[in-house]
Amino acid sequence: MKKQAETVVIGSGFGGAIAAKRLADAGRDVLMLERGPWRDTVPNRSVGIDNLAPLPQGKKALTHGVRSFGTYRLRRPVLFNKKGFIEAFRGKGITVICSSSVGGGSHVYAAMLAKPADPDYWASRHPLLSKTVMDNYYAEILALLKARPVTDDDRVPNDIGQTNYDGTLSSKGLANPFIGILLPAHPGTVARVVDANGVERWECDYKNNSILGSPTGAKTTLDFSVVWPAIRSGLIVRDMCEVTVIHRLQTSDADGMRYEIFYRDHHRNKDQRVRARHVILAAGCLNTVRLLMHSRNTRAGLLGMPRLGKGFGTNGGYFGFWKENSERDLSIGLPLCGPFRVANSTSSSVQVLRAAIQGLDDIPCPAFLKKWFRRNAFIVALGKDNNNGVMSLKGGKFNVTYNKSESHVYQEIDNEVSEIKARIGTKIYSPAAPVTVQPLGGACLGTSNQDGVIGANGEVFDNPGLYVADAAALPESPGRPPSLTIAAWAANVADRLLETLKYDSLQQTDSSSQSR
């Protein structure tokens, strides 16, 4: 088994997948460690990937729905199934939902890709960052994922124009986001498609592409759209390998390796280790920060990082159950319907969406209950919060502390939801503490270790050769779905690392020439 690599990428979500692909495409030596399994989908079967774990569909929702549950009261999460799909963490004032699969959060995202609400999000962040360059990355990622806005010609069921309660709800003035879903070329029929990488998938039938995954591959997930092409370029992927510690070597070894990564191979139930010259952390916001803290605090494997854990944000995450009692089958359509708001709303920043309850056909429950679920939905809202949360590790216990009253966006969301309930006469139920699937921050971009953890190239100030390429790096909530912004950041990190590697190679060549 490979014992060292030039670059080890930890995680395969929007940060890890994009970074790994760019490095592999450039011919670099890259190893990816992912704690979750490959999922059993049409695309993954079509390219011959074996040892697939089921999506939590139908009865499998009971056995593979939950991977683990953690809380600030426990030293480590309770593991229910190492091949489970969802990880939940309960902090003080916040609940965070994460996922575990090759492809990371792309299996649970609703395929909505958007730039930050503020068009100048990247302006003045760092002297070495350019808004123009970052905008180019956004365009490149959208093209890679073949995402596009939905139009009236697509005839998508249950869009807001069809379910607006006689004009009470409106999408007027709201940007039409890009969607990473293979929409039918001929609305009303679905066809099998095979891409240039030999990946087979089916066009969207508007029935089952939700937060529980996309069995047919209609939703563009990163396992087949990014990780598999990177494998064809030389990327090595070890799934079911959970990193536990990153240890910085006191001096580089003879091959220039600077870090030793310890991980648990869940396939073999063995502890393993690998060395790397460069390490890119992209394990998801919570897991990236927790791994950095554990490596520093309890194992003395990393140094410094005085701002680690600061600047945690929820992106205004809000979830509620919307008891619409609609006459329509709301489960048919895209995973998210929206964005929308009540007509003549005064809210300037909040984005509200309807989340369909899909995949009901195979769920083992009475028919009358399925019928009831089809007539109702979840309501989702997001917006720019103040990133006022803190992540910490004390006594071996990881915690996230968050106070939603310190972010005005939650008052805006409450007002918008109250207006929806009042004008339509429906009920919406939500927990008092926010639930977010879009955690970010904690290892934020800055200009030094006094105002951040990483610089413009994603490198940790106090630990050269260690990079953060996922949502933990974001210095501020984008106020819109963050997947595209994470991917753009990861592309920036990978390209800057490639420049470093190229420079190092030239230096070594010059040194060899001079020695001769």
C-alpha positions as CSV (number, residue, x, y, z in Angstrom):
1,M,0.0,0.0,0.0
2,K,1.2,3.5,-0.9
3,K,3.1,4.9,2.1
4,Q,3.7,8.4,0.9
5,A,2.4,11.0,-1.7
6,E,3.4,14.4,-2.8
7,T,-0.1,15.7,-1.8
8,V,-2.7,14.1,0.4
9,V,-6.2,15.4,0.1
10,I,-8.5,14.7,3.0
11,G,-12.2,14.7,2.0
12,S,-13.9,14.6,-1.3
13,G,-16.6,17.3,-1.2
14,F,-16.6,20.5,-3.1
15,G,-13.2,21.5,-1.7
16,G,-11.4,18.2,-1.9
17,A,-12.8,16.9,-5.2
18,I,-12.0,20.2,-7.1
19,A,-8.5,20.5,-5.6
20,A,-7.6,16.9,-6.2
21,K,-8.8,17.0,-9.8
22,R,-6.8,20.1,-10.7
23,L,-3.7,18.6,-9.2
24,A,-4.2,15.2,-10.8
25,D,-5.0,16.7,-14.2
26,A,-1.6,18.5,-13.9
27,G,0.1,15.1,-13.5
28,R,0.9,15.5,-9.8
29,D,1.1,12.6,-7.3
30,V,-2.2,12.9,-5.3
31,L,-3.8,10.5,-2.8
32,M,-7.3,11.2,-1.5
33,L,-8.5,9.9,1.9
34,E,-12.3,9.9,2.3
35,R,-14.1,8.5,5.5
36,G,-17.3,7.6,3.6
37,P,-18.0,4.9,1.0
38,W,-18.7,5.1,-2.7
39,R,-22.5,5.1,-3.1
40,D,-24.6,2.6,-5.1
41,T,-25.8,4.7,-8.0
42,V,-26.2,4.2,-11.8
43,P,-23.1,6.4,-12.6
44,N,-20.8,4.6,-10.1
45,R,-22.0,1.2,-11.3
46,S,-21.5,2.2,-14.9
47,V,-17.8,2.8,-14.5
48,G,-17.1,-0.4,-12.6
49,I,-16.6,0.9,-9.1
50,D,-17.3,-1.9,-6.6
51,N,-17.9,-2.3,-2.9
52,L,-20.7,0.2,-3.1
53,A,-22.8,1.2,-0.1
54,P,-26.5,2.0,-0.5
55,L,-28.0,5.4,-0.4
56,P,-30.5,5.8,2.4
57,Q,-33.5,5.1,0.1
58,G,-36.5,3.1,1.2
59,K,-35.8,0.6,3.9
60,K,-32.1,1.5,3.7
61,A,-33.0,4.8,5.4
62,L,-33.4,2.8,8.6
63,T,-30.0,1.1,8.3
64,H,-27.8,3.6,6.4
65,G,-29.5,6.9,7.1
66,V,-27.4,7.9,10.1
67,R,-23.6,7.5,10.4
68,S,-23.1,9.2,13.8
69,F,-24.5,11.6,16.3
70,G,-22.3,13.9,18.3
71,T,-22.8,16.5,21.0
72,Y,-20.6,18.8,23.1
73,R,-21.2,16.6,26.1
74,L,-19.4,13.6,24.5
75,R,-15.7,13.1,23.8
76,R,-16.5,11.5,20.4
77,P,-19.6,11.0,18.3
78,V,-21.6,7.9,18.7
79,L,-21.1,5.8,15.6
80,F,-24.1,3.9,14.4
81,N,-22.9,2.7,11.0
82,K,-19.6,3.5,9.4
83,K,-21.3,3.4,6.0
84,G,-24.1,5.7,7.2
85,F,-25.1,8.8,5.2
86,I,-25.7,11.6,7.7
87,E,-23.7,12.9,10.7
88,A,-25.5,15.2,13.1
89,F,-23.8,17.4,15.7
90,R,-25.6,19.2,18.5
91,G,-23.8,22.2,19.8
92,K,-24.8,25.0,22.1
93,G,-27.5,27.0,20.2
94,I,-27.0,25.2,16.9
95,T,-27.4,21.8,15.2
96,V,-25.2,20.9,12.2
97,I,-26.0,18.3,9.7
98,C,-23.1,16.8,7.6
99,S,-22.8,13.9,5.2
100,S,-20.3,11.0,4.6
101,S,-19.7,9.7,1.1
102,V,-17.2,9.9,-1.8
103,G,-18.5,13.1,-3.3
104,G,-19.2,14.7,0.1
105,G,-22.0,17.1,0.5
106,S,-22.9,16.9,-3.2
107,H,-25.1,13.9,-2.3
108,V,-27.2,16.0,0.1
109,Y,-27.1,19.3,-1.6
110,A,-30.1,20.4,-3.6
111,A,-28.0,21.1,-6.7
112,M,-28.5,24.8,-6.4
113,L,-25.3,26.7,-7.4
114,A,-25.0,30.4,-6.8
115,K,-22.5,33.2,-6.3
116,P,-22.5,35.1,-3.0
117,A,-25.3,37.6,-2.4
118,D,-22.6,40.3,-2.4
119,P,-21.0,40.5,-5.9
120,D,-17.9,42.0,-4.2
121,Y,-17.6,39.1,-1.7
122,W,-13.9,38.5,-2.6
123,A,-13.0,42.2,-3.0
124,S,-10.5,43.5,-0.5
125,R,-10.3,40.1,1.3
126,H,-6.5,39.8,0.8
127,P,-4.0,41.8,-1.2
128,L,-3.1,38.7,-3.3
129,L,-6.7,37.8,-4.1
130,S,-8.5,39.2,-7.2
131,K,-12.3,39.4,-7.7
132,T,-11.7,38.9,-11.4
133,V,-9.8,35.7,-10.9
134,M,-12.3,34.3,-8.4
135,D,-15.2,35.2,-10.8
136,N,-13.4,33.2,-13.5
137,Y,-13.3,30.2,-11.2
138,Y,-17.0,30.5,-10.6
139,A,-17.6,30.3,-14.4
140,E,-15.2,27.4,-14.8
141,I,-16.9,25.3,-12.0
142,L,-20.4,26.0,-13.5
143,A,-19.1,24.7,-16.8
144,L,-17.5,21.7,-15.3
145,L,-20.7,20.7,-13.6
146,K,-22.8,21.6,-16.6
147,A,-25.1,23.7,-14.5
148,R,-27.6,26.1,-15.9
149,P,-30.7,28.1,-14.9
150,V,-34.1,26.5,-15.2
151,T,-36.4,28.1,-17.9
152,D,-40.1,28.0,-18.5
153,D,-39.3,25.7,-21.5
154,D,-38.2,23.0,-19.1
155,R,-41.7,22.7,-17.7
156,V,-40.5,21.7,-14.3
157,P,-43.4,20.5,-12.1
158,N,-44.4,22.6,-9.0
159,D,-42.2,25.6,-9.7
160,I,-43.2,28.7,-7.8
161,G,-45.2,30.0,-10.8
162,Q,-47.5,27.0,-10.4
163,T,-47.7,27.0,-6.6
164,N,-47.8,30.6,-5.7
165,Y,-51.2,30.7,-4.0
166,D,-52.8,33.0,-6.5
167,G,-49.8,35.4,-6.5
168,T,-49.3,35.5,-2.7
169,L,-45.8,34.1,-3.3
170,S,-43.5,35.7,-5.8
171,S,-40.1,35.2,-7.4
172,K,-40.1,38.7,-8.9
173,G,-36.7,40.4,-8.7
174,L,-34.9,37.3,-7.5
175,A,-32.0,35.8,-9.4
176,N,-32.6,32.5,-11.2
177,P,-29.9,30.2,-9.8
178,F,-27.9,27.6,-11.7
179,I,-29.0,24.0,-11.2
180,G,-26.6,21.1,-11.3
181,I,-29.2,18.6,-12.5
182,L,-29.4,16.8,-15.9
183,L,-32.8,18.3,-17.1
184,P,-34.6,16.4,-19.8
185,A,-33.7,17.5,-23.4
186,H,-37.3,16.7,-24.3
187,P,-39.6,17.6,-21.3
188,G,-42.0,14.8,-20.4
189,T,-39.5,12.0,-21.2
190,V,-36.2,10.9,-19.7
191,A,-33.3,9.5,-21.6
192,R,-30.1,7.6,-20.7
193,V,-26.9,9.7,-21.2
194,V,-23.3,8.6,-21.4
195,D,-20.6,11.3,-21.1
196,A,-17.0,11.4,-22.4
197,N,-15.7,9.7,-19.3
198,G,-17.9,6.7,-19.8
199,V,-20.3,7.7,-17.0
200,E,-23.9,6.6,-17.5
201,R,-26.7,8.6,-15.9
202,W,-30.4,9.3,-16.5
203,E,-32.1,12.6,-17.1
204,C,-34.2,13.9,-14.2
205,D,-37.6,12.4,-13.7
206,Y,-38.4,14.9,-10.9
207,K,-39.1,12.2,-8.4
208,N,-36.1,11.3,-6.3
209,N,-33.1,13.6,-6.4
210,S,-33.3,15.0,-2.9
211,I,-31.1,15.3,0.2
212,L,-31.1,11.5,0.3
213,G,-29.1,11.3,-2.9
214,S,-29.8,10.7,-6.5
215,P,-29.9,6.9,-7.5
216,T,-30.0,7.6,-11.2
217,G,-27.4,10.3,-11.3
218,A,-29.7,13.0,-12.5
219,K,-28.3,15.2,-9.8
220,T,-24.7,16.1,-10.6
221,T,-22.7,14.7,-7.6
222,L,-19.0,15.0,-7.4
223,D,-18.1,11.3,-7.2
224,F,-18.8,10.7,-10.9
225,S,-18.5,14.2,-12.3
226,V,-15.2,15.2,-10.7
227,V,-13.5,12.4,-8.6
228,W,-13.9,9.7,-11.3
229,P,-12.4,11.9,-14.1
230,A,-9.5,12.7,-11.6
231,I,-9.0,8.9,-11.1
232,R,-8.5,8.6,-14.8
233,S,-5.8,11.3,-14.6
234,G,-4.0,9.3,-11.9
235,L,-5.7,10.2,-8.6
236,I,-5.7,7.4,-6.0
237,V,-8.8,7.3,-3.8
238,R,-9.0,5.4,-0.5
239,D,-12.6,5.4,0.6
240,M,-13.7,4.4,4.2
241,C,-10.5,5.9,5.5
242,E,-11.1,8.3,8.4
243,V,-8.2,10.6,9.3
244,T,-7.6,10.9,13.0
245,V,-4.4,13.0,13.4
246,I,-2.1,15.1,11.3
247,H,1.4,15.2,12.6
248,R,4.0,17.7,11.4
249,L,7.4,16.1,11.1
250,Q,10.2,18.1,13.0
251,T,12.3,18.0,9.9
252,S,11.5,16.9,6.4
253,D,12.6,13.3,5.6
254,A,14.9,12.3,2.7
255,D,12.0,12.5,0.2
256,G,10.9,15.9,1.4
257,M,7.8,14.6,3.3
258,R,6.6,17.1,5.9
259,Y,3.5,15.5,7.5
260,E,2.4,12.1,8.7
261,I,-1.3,11.4,8.5
262,F,-2.8,8.8,10.7
263,Y,-6.1,7.3,9.7
264,R,-8.5,4.4,10.4
265,D,-9.1,2.1,7.4
266,H,-12.7,1.0,8.1
267,H,-12.6,-1.6,5.3
268,R,-9.9,-3.5,7.1
269,N,-10.5,-2.2,10.7
270,K,-6.8,-1.2,10.9
271,D,-5.0,1.9,11.8
272,Q,-2.8,3.2,8.9
273,R,-0.4,6.1,8.2
274,V,0.9,7.9,5.2
275,R,3.4,10.7,4.7
276,A,3.0,13.7,2.5
277,R,4.8,16.8,1.4
278,H,1.6,18.8,1.1
279,V,-1.8,18.2,2.9
280,I,-5.0,19.7,1.7
281,L,-7.7,19.6,4.4
282,A,-11.3,19.4,2.9
283,A,-13.1,17.2,5.4
284,G,-16.0,19.6,5.8
285,C,-16.1,22.6,8.1
286,L,-16.7,20.9,11.4
287,N,-14.5,17.9,10.7
288,T,-11.7,20.1,9.3
289,V,-11.6,22.3,12.4
290,R,-12.0,19.4,14.8
291,L,-9.1,17.6,13.1
292,L,-6.9,20.7,13.3
293,M,-7.8,21.2,17.0
294,H,-7.3,17.6,17.9
295,S,-3.9,17.4,16.1
296,R,-2.7,20.5,17.8
297,N,-4.3,20.3,21.3
298,T,-4.2,16.6,22.2
299,R,-1.3,15.2,20.1
300,A,0.9,18.3,19.7
301,G,1.1,17.5,16.0
302,L,0.5,21.0,14.8
303,L,1.6,24.4,15.9
304,G,0.0,27.8,16.6
305,M,-3.2,28.8,14.9
306,P,-4.5,31.3,17.6
307,R,-7.6,32.1,15.5
308,L,-8.6,28.5,15.0
309,G,-12.3,28.0,15.8
310,K,-13.3,31.7,15.4
311,G,-15.7,33.0,12.8
312,F,-18.1,30.1,12.6
313,G,-21.2,30.8,10.6
314,T,-24.5,29.1,9.6
315,N,-25.2,31.0,6.4
316,G,-28.5,31.8,8.0
317,G,-29.5,28.2,7.9
318,Y,-33.2,27.6,8.8
319,F,-35.3,24.5,8.4
320,G,-39.0,24.1,9.1
321,F,-41.8,21.7,8.3
322,W,-44.3,23.4,6.1
323,K,-47.8,22.0,6.6
324,E,-49.2,23.3,3.3
325,N,-52.0,20.7,2.9
326,S,-51.7,21.4,-0.8
327,E,-54.0,19.9,-3.4
328,R,-50.9,19.1,-5.5
329,D,-48.3,16.4,-5.2
330,L,-45.5,18.6,-4.1
331,S,-43.0,15.7,-4.1
332,I,-42.7,15.9,-7.9
333,G,-40.2,18.5,-9.1
334,L,-36.7,19.7,-8.2
335,P,-35.3,19.2,-4.7
336,L,-35.7,22.9,-4.1
337,C,-38.4,25.1,-5.5
338,G,-37.5,28.8,-5.3
339,P,-36.2,31.2,-4.4
340,F,-39.4,33.1,-3.6
341,R,-40.9,35.4,-1.0
342,V,-44.2,36.8,-0.1
343,A,-45.4,39.4,-2.7
344,N,-44.1,43.0,-1.9
345,S,-41.8,41.6,0.8
346,T,-39.4,44.2,2.3
347,S,-36.7,41.6,3.0
348,S,-33.6,42.5,1.1
349,S,-31.3,39.6,1.8
350,V,-33.2,36.4,2.9
351,Q,-33.7,33.6,0.4
352,V,-36.6,31.3,1.0
353,L,-37.1,27.9,-0.8
354,R,-39.5,25.0,-0.7
355,A,-37.8,21.6,-0.2
356,A,-39.8,18.7,-1.7
357,I,-40.2,15.4,0.3
358,Q,-39.0,13.0,-2.4
359,G,-38.3,9.3,-2.5
360,L,-41.6,8.4,-0.9
361,D,-42.4,5.4,-3.2
362,D,-40.0,3.0,-1.5
363,I,-40.4,4.2,2.1
364,P,-42.0,1.4,4.2
365,C,-45.0,3.3,5.6
366,P,-48.8,3.3,5.1
367,A,-50.2,4.7,1.8
368,F,-52.3,7.3,3.6
369,L,-49.1,8.7,5.3
370,K,-47.3,8.9,2.0
371,K,-50.2,10.8,0.5
372,W,-50.1,13.2,3.4
373,F,-46.3,13.8,3.0
374,R,-46.8,14.4,-0.7
375,R,-49.1,17.4,0.1
376,N,-46.6,19.0,2.5
377,A,-43.0,20.1,2.3
378,F,-40.1,21.6,4.2
379,I,-39.3,25.3,4.1
380,V,-35.7,26.4,3.9
381,A,-34.2,29.8,4.3
382,L,-30.7,31.3,4.3
383,G,-28.9,34.6,4.3
384,K,-25.8,36.2,5.5
385,D,-25.3,35.8,9.3
386,N,-22.6,37.5,11.3
387,N,-20.3,34.5,11.7
388,N,-20.4,35.0,15.5
389,G,-20.0,31.4,16.4
390,V,-17.0,29.7,18.1
391,M,-15.7,26.2,17.8
392,S,-13.6,24.8,20.7
393,L,-12.0,21.6,22.0
394,K,-11.7,21.4,25.8
395,G,-11.0,18.3,27.8
396,G,-11.2,16.4,24.6
397,K,-14.8,17.5,24.0
398,F,-15.5,19.4,20.8
399,N,-18.2,22.1,20.9
400,V,-19.8,24.7,18.7
401,T,-21.4,27.7,20.4
402,Y,-23.7,30.0,18.4
403,N,-26.2,32.7,19.4
404,K,-28.7,33.4,16.6
405,S,-29.9,36.6,18.3
406,E,-26.5,38.2,17.4
407,S,-27.3,37.8,13.7
408,H,-30.1,40.1,12.3
409,V,-30.7,37.6,9.4
410,Y,-32.7,35.4,11.8
411,Q,-35.1,38.2,12.6
412,E,-35.6,38.7,8.9
413,I,-36.2,35.0,8.4
414,D,-38.7,34.9,11.2
415,N,-40.5,37.9,9.8
416,E,-40.7,36.3,6.3
417,V,-41.9,33.0,7.6
418,S,-44.5,34.7,9.7
419,E,-45.8,36.6,6.7
420,I,-46.0,33.3,4.7
421,K,-48.0,31.7,7.4
422,A,-50.3,34.7,7.8
423,R,-51.0,35.3,4.2
424,I,-51.5,31.7,3.1
425,G,-53.1,30.4,6.3
426,T,-50.7,27.5,6.6
427,K,-48.5,26.3,9.5
428,I,-44.7,26.1,9.7
429,Y,-43.0,24.3,12.6
430,S,-39.3,24.8,13.3
431,P,-36.9,24.3,16.2
432,A,-35.9,27.2,18.4
433,A,-32.2,26.7,17.6
434,P,-31.1,26.9,14.0
435,V,-30.3,23.8,12.0
436,T,-27.7,24.3,9.3
437,V,-26.3,22.1,6.5
438,Q,-24.0,24.9,5.5
439,P,-21.6,25.4,8.4
440,L,-18.6,27.5,7.5
441,G,-15.6,29.3,9.0
442,G,-13.3,28.4,11.9
443,A,-10.1,28.2,9.8
444,C,-10.7,31.5,8.0
445,L,-8.8,33.4,5.4
446,G,-6.8,36.3,6.8
447,T,-3.6,38.3,6.2
448,S,-1.7,36.8,9.2
449,N,-2.3,34.5,12.1
450,Q,-3.6,37.4,14.1
451,D,-6.7,37.8,11.9
452,G,-7.0,34.4,10.3
453,V,-5.7,30.8,10.0
454,I,-4.8,30.7,6.3
455,G,-3.5,33.0,3.7
456,A,-4.5,33.7,0.1
457,N,-3.1,30.3,-1.1
458,G,-5.1,28.4,1.6
459,E,-1.9,27.6,3.5
460,V,-2.0,27.6,7.3
461,F,0.2,30.4,8.5
462,D,1.9,28.3,11.3
463,N,2.2,25.0,9.4
464,P,3.7,25.4,6.0
465,G,2.5,22.7,3.5
466,L,-0.9,22.3,5.2
467,Y,-3.9,23.9,3.4
468,V,-7.6,24.3,4.0
469,A,-9.8,24.1,0.9
470,D,-13.3,23.7,2.2
471,A,-16.0,25.8,3.9
472,A,-13.9,26.2,7.0
473,A,-11.8,28.7,5.0
474,L,-14.6,31.1,4.1
475,P,-14.2,34.4,6.0
476,E,-17.9,35.3,5.7
477,S,-21.2,33.7,5.0
478,P,-22.1,34.1,1.3
479,G,-25.8,34.3,2.0
480,R,-26.5,31.9,-0.9
481,P,-25.8,28.2,-1.3
482,P,-22.0,28.0,-0.6
483,S,-21.1,24.9,-2.7
484,L,-20.0,27.0,-5.7
485,T,-18.0,29.4,-3.5
486,I,-16.2,26.5,-1.8
487,A,-15.4,25.0,-5.2
488,A,-14.0,28.3,-6.5
489,W,-11.9,28.7,-3.4
490,A,-10.5,25.1,-3.8
491,A,-9.6,25.8,-7.4
492,N,-7.6,28.9,-6.2
493,V,-5.8,26.8,-3.5
494,A,-4.9,24.0,-6.0
495,D,-3.7,26.5,-8.7
496,R,-1.5,28.3,-6.2
497,L,-0.1,25.0,-5.0
498,L,0.7,24.0,-8.6
499,E,2.6,27.3,-9.0
500,T,4.6,26.4,-5.9
501,L,5.3,22.9,-7.1
502,K,6.4,24.2,-10.5
503,Y,8.7,26.7,-8.9
504,D,10.2,24.1,-6.6
505,S,10.9,21.8,-9.6
506,L,12.7,24.6,-11.4
507,Q,14.8,25.3,-8.3
508,Q,15.7,21.6,-8.0
509,T,16.6,21.6,-11.7
510,D,18.8,24.6,-11.3
511,S,20.5,23.1,-8.3
512,S,21.3,19.9,-10.1
513,S,22.7,21.8,-13.1
514,Q,25.0,23.8,-10.8
515,S,26.2,20.8,-8.9
516,R,27.3,19.2,-12.2
